[in-house]
Amino acid sequence: MAANPFRKQASRRAERILRSATASRWLAKAVFNRSDQLQQRLGKAAGQLKLLAQMLLDWTTGRYRQVPWGTLLTITVALVYFLMPLDAIPDPIIGLGLLDDIGVLAKAWQFAGKDIERYQQWREIHDDAATGL
């Protein structure tokens, strides 16, 4: 992820959020809601964001704990960055506002891809009905 002050702010927030199950659940739910609101503008990225939010939620609830700390932090930073309305390209700028968010998501996916794939395989095997939402 490119070094910028917004990513650094997101990293600090992510570390605090991961210390609290309540805050982690809130973040996952907020990402689900925002992804739904921006479904058309986000395209495929909406599903990717929801998957990362579900991964965080499953880690928080103890359903899925096979996530290395670095991956968990990377995913949480990407989710926090997505929710930040003012970042490198402010979200209200139609057409451009979500480009940096999608870029951060792509970098997170690149870094944590293997762990995300393992999580997806785990989800296919386990009951998706118990999401905790």
ROVEX-294165 format. One line per field, with one value per residue: y, z, x of N, C-alpha, C in turn; residue number from 1. Coordinates in steps of 0.001 Angstrom, whole numbers. Layout:
residues N
nv	c(Y|...) .
nw	c(Z|...) .
nu	c(X|...) .
cav	c(Y|...) .
caw	c(Z|...) .
cau	c(X|...) .
cv	c(Y|...) .
cw	c(Z|...) .
cu	c(X|...) .
k	c(NUM|...) .
***
This chain:
residues 133
nv	c(-1183|2165|4721|7046|9803|9223|6445|5805|6839|5177|2768|3125|3351|821|-922|-221|-943|-3718|-4531|-4621|-6473|-5532|-3158|-4283|-5870|-3809|-2445|-4421|-4697|-2076|-1911|-3847|-2560|-125|-1135|-2311|12|1238|-552|-580|1303|178|-2379|-5491|-5181|-4674|-7166|-8296|-6646|-7253|-9937|-9698|-8278|-10199|-12126|-10805|-10552|-13270|-13980|-12332|-13334|-15797|-17932|-18417|-18637|-18896|-16868|-15056|-12492|-10279|-10414|-10060|-7466|-6068|-6497|-5235|-2607|-1984|-2119|-98|2104|2129|2983|5554|8768|10973|10742|9920|10410|11998|10368|11516|12601|12029|9286|9291|9109|6597|5262|5231|3783|1303|714|411|-1791|-3677|-3887|-4927|-7368|-8491|-8767|-10451|-12577|-15479|-16234|-15275|-16876|-19369|-18867|-18528|-21132|-22448|-21260|-22316|-24894|-24724|-23808|-21161|-19779|-19000|-16266|-14173|-11651) .
nw	c(0|-848|732|2533|4319|4979|4842|6914|9062|8885|9497|12194|13336|12684|14233|16794|16586|16258|18806|20118|20317|19968|18483|16200|15215|14693|12632|10585|10069|9255|6899|5362|5075|3754|1429|248|-279|-2189|-4233|-7106|-8023|-7092|-8158|-8747|-6583|-4385|-3521|-2799|-677|1123|1606|2937|5165|6295|6901|8873|10768|11309|12445|14696|16140|16738|15101|12961|13210|11968|10944|10114|12049|10610|8203|9146|10166|7796|6277|7928|7891|5193|5205|7039|5692|3454|4613|5383|4728|3832|2194|285|-2274|-1998|-1242|-2047|-4573|-7542|-9657|-9329|-6629|-5338|-6339|-5073|-2812|-3913|-4944|-2570|-1548|-3546|-3146|-553|-1043|-2705|-929|1058|-242|-309|2279|2242|247|1544|3592|2083|1108|3529|4253|2296|3143|5690|7562|6209|7227|9854|10341|12121|11789) .
nu	c(839|554|2418|747|-742|-3375|-3594|-1886|-3325|-5558|-4308|-3574|-6119|-7132|-5562|-6453|-9149|-9022|-8437|-10791|-13678|-16265|-15891|-14717|-16810|-18624|-17257|-17206|-19976|-20583|-19115|-20429|-22941|-22219|-21053|-23276|-24777|-23179|-23013|-23436|-21536|-19188|-18976|-17434|-15735|-17353|-18301|-15862|-15093|-17144|-16563|-14088|-14958|-16647|-14772|-13275|-15318|-15886|-13449|-13495|-15677|-14738|-15185|-13496|-10225|-7769|-6093|-3320|-1710|-672|-2097|-4697|-4509|-3890|-6232|-8103|-7146|-7656|-10466|-11126|-10052|-11695|-14086|-13480|-14458|-13049|-10223|-7318|-8445|-11317|-14395|-16942|-16450|-17654|-17120|-14333|-13839|-13837|-11704|-9134|-9796|-10435|-7947|-6434|-7781|-7132|-4353|-4328|-5526|-3650|-1484|-2570|-3712|-3435|-4226|-6827|-7936|-7774|-9587|-11941|-12259|-12675|-15102|-16783|-17040|-18167|-21106|-22747|-24862|-24603|-23552|-23371|-24338) .
cav	c(0|3392|5474|8345|10067|8603|5037|5750|7044|3945|1732|3363|2995|-630|-1546|-8|-1703|-5144|-4795|-4625|-7278|-4668|-2277|-5121|-6201|-2584|-2204|-5387|-4339|-809|-2209|-4501|-1537|814|-1905|-2419|1328|1593|-1765|-296|2014|-659|-3587|-6685|-4809|-4759|-8547|-8507|-5957|-8033|-11140|-9310|-7941|-11460|-12761|-10111|-10918|-14662|-13981|-11672|-14212|-17048|-18987|-18657|-18006|-19217|-15674|-14441|-11120|-9341|-10463|-9457|-6027|-5582|-6505|-4218|-1309|-1777|-1862|1233|3073|2164|3748|6941|9581|11861|10050|10481|10966|11958|9540|12236|12964|10983|8774|9117|9013|5244|4655|4948|2714|54|464|-126|-3137|-4535|-4141|-5836|-8681|-8968|-9151|-11489|-13452|-16905|-16376|-15043|-18101|-20404|-18506|-18829|-22584|-22771|-20819|-23249|-26116|-24453|-23239|-19713|-19199|-18458|-15173|-13253|-10335) .
caw	c(0|-953|1985|2546|5684|5207|5130|8263|9982|8839|10213|13641|13698|12561|15412|17933|16340|16474|20256|20648|19549|19631|17390|15021|14686|14133|11362|9594|9709|8523|5550|4667|4730|2747|186|-347|-786|-3334|-5044|-8536|-8271|-6722|-8980|-8114|-5316|-3294|-3024|-2140|616|1999|2009|3960|6372|6882|7469|10140|11690|11731|13368|15930|16875|17053|14142|12084|13858|11254|10210|10674|12512|9527|7278|9832|10201|6417|5922|8731|7347|3946|5543|7647|4625|2643|5312|5601|3638|3332|2082|-793|-3201|-1219|-1831|-2725|-5951|-8388|-10701|-8879|-5180|-4823|-6983|-4099|-1949|-4665|-4993|-1264|-1505|-4421|-2473|568|-1638|-3191|236|1874|-1137|87|3483|1832|-454|2573|4251|1164|1128|4829|4192|1450|3912|6897|7435|6026|7886|11162|10051|13245|11478) .
cau	c(0|1339|2470|86|-1203|-4678|-3354|-1310|-4444|-6344|-3541|-3725|-7498|-7288|-4957|-7369|-10377|-8766|-8372|-12159|-14636|-17404|-15471|-14503|-18143|-19183|-16581|-17698|-21355|-20553|-18624|-21545|-23933|-21676|-20885|-24611|-25153|-22341|-22894|-23294|-20274|-18047|-18909|-16864|-15087|-18334|-18250|-14571|-15166|-18026|-15839|-13119|-15729|-17102|-13570|-13033|-16387|-15682|-12312|-13925|-16589|-14054|-15533|-12351|-9074|-6538|-5681|-2116|-1942|-379|-3236|-5834|-4269|-4002|-7653|-8774|-6737|-8400|-11864|-11191|-9791|-12918|-15116|-13058|-15016|-11998|-8949|-6504|-9439|-12566|-15448|-18025|-16104|-18242|-16257|-12950|-13754|-13613|-10531|-8081|-10298|-10282|-6505|-6028|-8357|-6324|-3066|-4597|-5800|-2357|-687|-3207|-4469|-3424|-5052|-8216|-8346|-8010|-10838|-13037|-12423|-13280|-16509|-17521|-17254|-18942|-22439|-22743|-26020|-24207|-22621|-23251|-24906) .
cv	c(1241|4165|6824|8553|9410|7120|4878|5925|5780|2829|1892|2971|1481|-1344|-1397|-862|-3176|-5508|-4931|-5445|-6430|-3774|-3075|-5515|-4978|-2306|-3143|-5016|-3049|-1024|-2911|-3456|-617|107|-2061|-1093|1678|440|-1458|375|1134|-1884|-4780|-6383|-4879|-6160|-8846|-7854|-6739|-9299|-10809|-8943|-9210|-12203|-12133|-10510|-12347|-14790|-13422|-12587|-15549|-18182|-19374|-17901|-18243|-18059|-15121|-12972|-10101|-9275|-9779|-7931|-5418|-5471|-5385|-2816|-1014|-1440|-474|2297|3239|3028|5216|7805|10526|11103|10640|11093|10884|11232|10322|12666|11811|10580|8523|8756|7635|4583|4324|3836|1355|-300|-126|-1554|-4102|-4875|-5104|-7254|-9305|-9492|-10387|-12528|-14904|-17140|-16169|-16273|-19219|-20131|-18834|-20328|-23029|-22425|-21775|-24516|-25897|-23752|-21721|-19032|-18531|-17349|-14220|-11884|-10257) .
cw	c(0|366|1785|3934|5992|5527|6523|9315|10037|9598|11727|14110|13673|13779|16635|17778|16645|17949|20869|19753|19112|18448|16102|14383|14040|12756|10279|9132|8902|7085|4740|4185|3623|1408|-531|-974|-2080|-4319|-6525|-8853|-8012|-7617|-8179|-6750|-4140|-2685|-2302|-764|1599|2479|3106|5267|7062|7525|8814|11173|12197|12654|14725|16785|17237|16111|13274|12643|13120|10381|10856|11015|11394|8513|7897|9870|8802|5989|6660|8250|6077|4228|6155|6564|3746|3300|5525|4447|3029|3362|885|-1901|-2470|-1956|-2524|-4170|-6854|-9478|-10259|-7412|-4623|-5421|-5991|-3155|-2633|-4804|-3696|-1112|-2351|-3784|-1300|46|-2123|-2031|924|1056|-715|1308|3157|1100|542|3304|3358|1128|2423|4817|3358|2216|5079|6602|7346|6754|9212|10983|11196|12970|11834) .
cu	c(881|1277|1785|-494|-2550|-4532|-2767|-2405|-5312|-5635|-3678|-5132|-7697|-6716|-5853|-8622|-10165|-8646|-9768|-13080|-15823|-17060|-15265|-15835|-18781|-18576|-17110|-19107|-21409|-20080|-19713|-22552|-23440|-21478|-22221|-25037|-24414|-22153|-22646|-21960|-19059|-17886|-18406|-16245|-16050|-18325|-16955|-14552|-16026|-17333|-14824|-13814|-16207|-15936|-13228|-14080|-16216|-14474|-12741|-14781|-15950|-14382|-14346|-11150|-7755|-6072|-4412|-2381|-1714|-1511|-4436|-5697|-4425|-5459|-8388|-8410|-7529|-9864|-12040|-11019|-11033|-13990|-14750|-13583|-13985|-10683|-8215|-7365|-10774|-13699|-16556|-17709|-16552|-17241|-14826|-12835|-13463|-12377|-9427|-8507|-10113|-8802|-5976|-6550|-7516|-4986|-3247|-4803|-4498|-1508|-1254|-3956|-4550|-4308|-6530|-8751|-8645|-9322|-12035|-13310|-13090|-14768|-17356|-17882|-18216|-20259|-22373|-23906|-25649|-23180|-22438|-23814|-26364) .
k	c(1|2|3|4|5|6|7|8|9|10|11|12|13|14|15|16|17|18|19|20|21|22|23|24|25|26|27|28|29|30|31|32|33|34|35|36|37|38|39|40|41|42|43|44|45|46|47|48|49|50|51|52|53|54|55|56|57|58|59|60|61|62|63|64|65|66|67|68|69|70|71|72|73|74|75|76|77|78|79|80|81|82|83|84|85|86|87|88|89|90|91|92|93|94|95|96|97|98|99|100|101|102|103|104|105|106|107|108|109|110|111|112|113|114|115|116|117|118|119|120|121|122|123|124|125|126|127|128|129|130|131|132|133) .
***
